[in-house]
Amino acid sequence: MRLVIDCNGLAYKSVYAMSELSFKKNPTGVIYGFLEQIYLLAEKFNTNQFVFCWDSRRSYRKLDCKTYKNRKIDEDKTDIIKKAHEQFFEMRKNVLPQMGFRNVYHQTGYEADDLIAWCVARFPDEYIIVSKDNDLLQLLSANKYAPISIYNFSNIVTANDFTKKYGLEPYQWATVKSLAGCTSDTVQGIPGIGTETAVKYLNNALKDGKAKQKIESEEGKKIARETLNLVALPYYGDEQINIKRPVKDEFYSLDFMDVFKEYGFNSFLIDEKFDKWRKVFQLNKGRK
């Protein structure tokens, strides 16, 4: 079983909580918090097999839709966000590979969601996607050969859970979003149509009236088509997604220790704590 990590989402959990942590004058709080979360996830699900998917700073979606994720950033938080993104890069390029993680995915123009979608649909395995992003609900039935579930830090959601709640198949979630839009991504849906109304419509339970007329109007259909292109996973940009099938990872004690020392994470090196890292990640002796 593999955990597929929406890395930017997980990393942001530590951006403000640990913004003061540094080592040799370099910010390290996000890296520390991220690794601590990875340890807790490995322990919780009894696996050391991970796939890490990172957002690209450049976006094909933004080229097609100028308002996509057009969010205002508080000027007081600009410096914190800049330092956080520097640590994102450090984790992707150095920290995770040095520790022995080989399934680290990133591709210019695409978001983590797109890489997650490509991976779970094309490379059958028992996956648990770790993310709070409900856009990913559409992936619960993305591969008929292997189970996919989502851990949203509160509970685990399966395809059956989704169908019981909404009366739809998971792949229809993209259509729901195309009608209702997505406020978190600043994607506009059909004006006046929310998620509940969209779900009712797709279940043929929406009564005749203004809402139904809006959805079935030519303007409504046009908006839904344009929005679906943004919310359906994966997005198809100018270049095809090019990631390889996940491989089995093996880990070594000295590789983990080297990283913890390099970034000043002494609490991870305490004998009792490191023994837990060794057990959870099944660390071999020495280094690779």
Legacy VTK file of the C-alpha trace (Angstrom):
# vtk DataFile Version 3.0
C-alpha trace
ASCII
DATASET POLYDATA
POINTS 288 float
0.000 0.000 0.000
1.284 3.454 -0.910
0.519 6.862 0.494
0.244 9.493 -2.233
0.986 12.903 -0.748
-0.401 16.231 -1.884
2.879 17.800 -0.804
2.068 21.497 -0.961
-1.086 20.892 1.044
0.816 18.914 3.674
3.714 21.374 3.801
1.410 24.353 4.325
0.282 22.792 7.614
3.659 23.887 9.043
4.149 27.248 7.296
2.812 29.388 10.150
3.013 26.938 13.029
6.794 26.535 12.702
7.854 29.699 10.884
10.397 30.645 13.592
12.438 27.423 13.427
15.842 27.803 11.748
19.316 26.258 11.668
22.499 28.167 10.811
20.284 31.151 9.957
18.311 29.165 7.375
14.552 28.599 7.883
13.813 24.911 8.509
10.396 24.891 10.190
8.449 23.738 7.133
10.922 20.928 6.463
10.777 19.800 10.091
6.974 19.878 10.166
6.716 18.059 6.857
9.018 15.231 7.977
7.187 14.923 11.271
3.909 14.550 9.350
5.472 11.909 7.097
6.591 9.960 10.155
3.101 10.126 11.689
1.475 8.998 8.432
3.891 6.085 8.046
3.160 5.027 11.615
-0.601 5.419 11.251
-0.877 3.395 8.040
1.988 0.984 8.722
3.768 1.643 5.432
7.064 3.184 4.350
6.055 3.458 0.678
5.276 7.022 -0.430
4.621 8.967 -3.608
5.281 12.703 -3.278
3.501 15.044 -5.707
4.410 18.738 -5.817
2.765 21.741 -7.458
4.601 23.570 -10.202
4.930 27.326 -9.645
4.001 27.800 -13.318
0.518 26.681 -14.381
-1.055 25.692 -17.679
-4.443 26.399 -16.124
-3.494 30.019 -15.470
-2.517 30.400 -19.110
-6.022 29.300 -20.102
-7.893 31.131 -17.324
-6.490 34.404 -15.977
-8.737 34.315 -12.908
-7.663 30.805 -11.867
-6.251 30.867 -8.301
-6.072 34.642 -8.554
-5.858 35.140 -4.802
-4.744 38.204 -2.918
-1.797 37.594 -0.612
-1.530 39.554 2.630
1.618 41.680 2.306
2.519 40.872 5.913
2.729 37.196 4.969
4.717 37.595 1.737
8.093 36.941 3.367
6.783 33.871 5.230
5.372 32.429 1.999
8.636 33.106 0.131
10.667 31.287 2.792
8.150 28.446 2.782
8.445 27.969 -0.990
12.232 27.899 -0.682
11.842 25.032 1.766
9.374 23.277 -0.561
12.095 23.328 -3.227
14.712 22.131 -0.752
12.562 19.170 0.262
11.780 18.186 -3.310
15.310 18.491 -4.671
17.458 17.518 -1.704
15.834 16.346 1.525
13.550 13.573 0.268
16.020 12.154 -2.313
18.843 12.170 0.268
16.660 10.184 2.648
16.088 7.595 -0.074
12.623 8.507 -1.364
12.652 7.872 -5.102
9.025 8.588 -6.023
9.156 12.382 -5.939
7.061 13.873 -8.751
7.065 17.395 -10.161
6.446 18.672 -13.668
6.404 22.245 -14.912
2.894 23.476 -15.678
1.053 20.895 -13.590
-0.300 20.764 -10.062
0.090 17.969 -7.551
-3.551 17.012 -8.230
-2.717 16.308 -11.878
0.276 14.135 -11.025
-1.734 12.270 -8.392
-4.509 11.643 -10.917
-2.063 10.397 -13.547
-0.318 8.091 -11.074
-3.350 6.423 -9.486
-5.180 5.964 -12.796
-2.290 4.498 -14.778
-0.225 2.575 -12.242
-2.544 0.189 -10.334
-1.750 -0.209 -6.646
-3.508 0.147 -3.315
-3.327 3.904 -2.830
-4.333 6.227 -0.034
-4.250 9.834 -1.201
-3.371 12.207 1.636
-5.037 15.565 1.053
-7.797 17.899 2.263
-8.505 18.999 -1.320
-11.985 17.759 -2.212
-11.237 18.106 -5.947
-9.531 14.740 -5.547
-12.807 12.978 -4.703
-13.245 12.381 -8.452
-10.263 9.979 -8.288
-11.847 7.483 -5.896
-12.917 5.293 -8.812
-10.058 6.227 -11.168
-8.652 2.702 -11.363
-10.874 -0.372 -11.548
-7.962 -2.700 -10.808
-6.986 -1.399 -7.360
-8.664 0.403 -4.444
-8.161 4.142 -3.995
-9.148 6.036 -0.870
-8.501 9.507 0.511
-7.310 10.455 3.987
-8.315 14.053 4.730
-6.693 14.167 8.199
-10.068 13.493 9.795
-11.175 10.220 8.251
-10.690 7.893 5.297
-13.095 8.300 2.385
-13.787 5.492 -0.100
-15.790 5.321 -3.316
-18.648 3.684 -1.394
-18.613 6.516 1.156
-18.842 9.051 -1.656
-21.741 7.292 -3.379
-23.664 6.926 -0.105
-23.296 10.638 0.600
-23.994 12.064 -2.856
-25.803 9.321 -4.775
-23.269 9.726 -7.592
-20.204 7.927 -8.884
-16.919 9.639 -7.914
-16.026 10.529 -11.512
-19.160 12.730 -11.585
-17.644 15.020 -8.968
-15.847 16.912 -11.739
-19.230 17.636 -13.320
-20.556 18.848 -9.970
-17.629 21.272 -9.766
-18.165 22.374 -13.359
-21.698 23.456 -12.478
-21.036 24.887 -9.021
-17.515 26.197 -9.509
-14.725 26.064 -6.944
-14.274 29.035 -4.631
-10.910 27.856 -3.289
-9.463 27.907 -6.824
-11.441 31.041 -7.831
-13.157 29.059 -10.581
-16.574 30.470 -11.415
-19.430 28.072 -12.019
-22.939 28.895 -13.158
-24.119 31.923 -11.143
-26.465 30.911 -8.334
-25.683 27.194 -8.588
-24.053 25.615 -5.538
-22.805 22.114 -4.835
-26.075 20.907 -3.319
-28.064 22.104 -6.337
-25.576 20.550 -8.765
-25.766 17.201 -6.960
-29.568 17.288 -7.057
-29.497 18.048 -10.781
-27.203 15.127 -11.562
-29.428 12.853 -9.460
-32.449 14.016 -11.489
-33.891 15.375 -8.247
-33.891 19.086 -9.062
-37.382 20.474 -9.559
-38.257 22.612 -12.553
-37.462 26.233 -11.858
-34.869 28.973 -12.260
-31.915 26.859 -11.114
-32.648 24.093 -13.599
-33.219 26.639 -16.358
-29.823 28.216 -15.645
-28.053 24.852 -15.844
-29.767 23.864 -19.088
-29.477 27.247 -20.786
-26.930 27.741 -23.557
-24.974 30.106 -21.320
-25.024 27.582 -18.470
-23.804 24.797 -20.729
-21.015 27.025 -22.029
-19.832 27.892 -18.525
-19.958 24.222 -17.473
-17.853 23.141 -20.471
-15.212 25.771 -19.811
-15.123 25.062 -16.082
-14.957 21.292 -16.555
-11.714 21.759 -18.471
-10.213 23.374 -15.363
-11.529 21.046 -12.652
-11.328 17.610 -14.311
-8.202 15.641 -13.371
-5.670 15.442 -14.781
-5.469 18.687 -16.718
-4.180 18.330 -20.264
-1.693 21.113 -20.955
0.746 21.775 -23.770
2.964 18.892 -22.690
1.903 15.390 -21.655
2.484 14.411 -18.052
5.617 12.321 -17.886
6.088 10.472 -14.605
7.297 6.929 -14.097
5.637 4.047 -12.300
6.412 4.210 -8.554
9.233 1.945 -7.449
9.764 0.209 -4.122
11.869 2.242 -1.714
14.491 0.939 0.678
15.905 3.128 3.426
19.144 3.281 5.430
19.804 4.599 8.910
22.817 6.754 8.047
20.956 8.492 5.193
18.232 9.570 7.611
20.781 10.591 10.232
22.768 12.644 7.703
19.677 14.649 6.779
18.606 15.190 10.383
22.112 16.438 11.267
22.364 18.665 8.189
19.192 20.530 9.098
19.662 20.531 12.869
16.758 18.225 13.700
18.368 16.949 16.884
15.068 15.859 18.411
14.778 13.241 15.645
18.240 11.924 16.576
17.503 11.188 20.232
17.931 7.418 20.648
14.325 6.693 21.584
12.935 8.837 18.759
15.353 7.564 16.139
14.517 3.991 17.114
10.928 4.827 16.166
12.056 6.199 12.795
14.096 3.024 12.307
11.132 0.795 13.096
8.486 2.714 11.132
10.588 3.105 7.967
12.290 -0.293 8.335
15.706 1.301 8.073
18.613 -0.869 6.998
22.032 -0.383 8.588
24.559 1.910 6.965
23.808 4.059 3.937
22.815 3.313 0.379
LINES 1 289
288 0 1 2 3 4 5 6 7 8 9 10 11 12 13 14 15 16 17 18 19 20 21 22 23 24 25 26 27 28 29 30 31 32 33 34 35 36 37 38 39 40 41 42 43 44 45 46 47 48 49 50 51 52 53 54 55 56 57 58 59 60 61 62 63 64 65 66 67 68 69 70 71 72 73 74 75 76 77 78 79 80 81 82 83 84 85 86 87 88 89 90 91 92 93 94 95 96 97 98 99 100 101 102 103 104 105 106 107 108 109 110 111 112 113 114 115 116 117 118 119 120 121 122 123 124 125 126 127 128 129 130 131 132 133 134 135 136 137 138 139 140 141 142 143 144 145 146 147 148 149 150 151 152 153 154 155 156 157 158 159 160 161 162 163 164 165 166 167 168 169 170 171 172 173 174 175 176 177 178 179 180 181 182 183 184 185 186 187 188 189 190 191 192 193 194 195 196 197 198 199 200 201 202 203 204 205 206 207 208 209 210 211 212 213 214 215 216 217 218 219 220 221 222 223 224 225 226 227 228 229 230 231 232 233 234 235 236 237 238 239 240 241 242 243 244 245 246 247 248 249 250 251 252 253 254 255 256 257 258 259 260 261 262 263 264 265 266 267 268 269 270 271 272 273 274 275 276 277 278 279 280 281 282 283 284 285 286 287
